Amino acid sequence: MEETDRKIVEQLAADGRMSYTDLGKALGMSTSAVHQRVRRLEERGVVKGYAARIDHAQMGLPLTAFISITPLDPAAPDDIPDHLREISEIEACHSVAGDENYILKVRVATPGDLEELIARVRGAANVATRTTVVLSTPWE
């Protein structure tokens, strides 16, 4: 990746709402040149989208946890993500190396909701789970 494109991506990662004009000023480029480069980065899939950073506690989801999962039947097809895709409390699903196959990042309102979610994950994907509750997030 060209250094200019890398700088554009770094700027957008820090502030996805930055205008093309401000981005151009920060990088010493014209607005139209920045616009063309950003469009190409989007088309290539380098920039996959733009999102707001949310205060989940204010949205009623103060409890964050990581659920590590392992299939009960190691010979079963590896289609666990497909079984879990529609569960809205799951924010991310990561395939990992180690004792578990996947780690899920989840957000819920209460410990009871987490317990219910774990039961749904186990039932939907036929997996064993190990859960870690987040106490605080100094940075993300």
QUISUL-V782717 format. One record per residue. N is the residue number from 0. RES is the residue in one small letter. PHI is phi in whole degrees, -180 to 180 (NA if undefined). D_FIRST is the distance of its C-alpha to the first C-alpha in Angstrom with 2 decimals. Layout:
<<N	RES	PHI	D_FIRST> <N	RES	PHI	D_FIRST>>
This chain:
<<0	m	NA	0.00> <1	e	-64	3.81> <2	e	-61	6.50> <3	t	-63	8.39> <4	d	-64	6.60> <5	r	-62	6.61> <6	k	-67	10.16> <7	i	-61	11.07> <8	v	-63	10.46> <9	e	-62	12.45> <10	q	-64	15.09> <11	l	-68	15.50> <12	a	-66	15.84> <13	a	-77	18.55> <14	d	-150	20.20> <15	g	-67	19.47> <16	r	-97	22.35> <17	m	-61	21.09> <18	s	-72	22.00> <19	y	-62	19.84> <20	t	-63	22.30> <21	d	-66	21.91> <22	l	-64	18.13> <23	g	-62	18.44> <24	k	-62	21.05> <25	a	-66	19.09> <26	l	-109	16.21> <27	g	69	18.58> <28	m	-128	17.58> <29	s	-75	19.88> <30	t	-59	20.39> <31	s	-66	19.84> <32	a	-66	16.48> <33	v	-64	15.30> <34	h	-58	17.02> <35	q	-63	15.37> <36	r	-67	11.78> <37	v	-64	13.00> <38	r	-60	14.79> <39	r	-65	11.93> <40	l	-63	10.03> <41	e	-68	13.51> <42	e	-63	14.15> <43	r	-78	11.21> <44	g	84	12.54> <45	v	-69	9.83> <46	v	-96	12.66> <47	k	-93	15.72> <48	g	162	18.39> <49	y	-131	20.21> <50	a	-144	23.10> <51	a	-87	25.88> <52	r	-88	26.64> <53	i	-107	30.19> <54	d	-87	33.11> <55	h	-65	34.31> <56	a	-62	37.63> <57	q	-70	38.48> <58	m	-90	37.74> <59	g	86	40.32> <60	l	-127	38.00> <61	p	-77	38.37> <62	l	-99	38.19> <63	t	-110	34.87> <64	a	-146	35.02> <65	f	-115	33.08> <66	i	-111	34.81> <67	s	-88	34.09> <68	i	-129	35.32> <69	t	-136	36.58> <70	p	-65	38.19> <71	l	-69	41.96> <72	d	-114	41.90> <73	p	-60	39.23> <74	a	-85	40.04> <75	a	-70	39.20> <76	p	-59	36.15> <77	d	-85	33.00> <78	d	-119	33.04> <79	i	-56	33.42> <80	p	-57	30.54> <81	d	-64	32.19> <82	h	-73	35.49> <83	l	-106	34.11> <84	r	-55	31.75> <85	e	-89	34.51> <86	i	-83	35.67> <87	s	-66	34.70> <88	e	-73	35.05> <89	i	-82	32.13> <90	e	-87	29.02> <91	a	-152	26.68> <92	c	-129	27.15> <93	h	-116	25.27> <94	s	-78	25.86> <95	v	-132	26.54> <96	a	-91	27.76> <97	g	126	31.20> <98	d	-70	34.59> <99	e	-97	33.48> <100	n	-93	31.42> <101	y	-140	29.99> <102	i	-125	29.98> <103	l	-105	30.59> <104	k	-100	30.14> <105	v	-128	33.10> <106	r	-134	34.81> <107	v	-142	38.54> <108	a	-86	41.44> <109	t	-140	43.87> <110	p	-58	44.45> <111	g	-62	46.58> <112	d	-65	43.73> <113	l	-65	41.56> <114	e	-60	44.39> <115	e	-66	44.69> <116	l	-64	40.95> <117	i	-59	41.02> <118	a	-62	43.96> <119	r	-66	42.14> <120	v	-62	39.05> <121	r	-59	41.42> <122	g	-71	43.32> <123	a	-70	40.46> <124	a	-115	38.52> <125	n	55	41.37> <126	v	-131	39.75> <127	a	-94	40.86> <128	t	-128	39.28> <129	r	-138	38.86> <130	t	-116	38.19> <131	t	-121	36.98> <132	v	-92	37.78> <133	v	-81	35.62> <134	l	-86	37.90> <135	s	-158	35.49> <136	t	-127	31.81> <137	p	-59	31.25> <138	w	-160	27.59> <139	e	-140	25.12>>
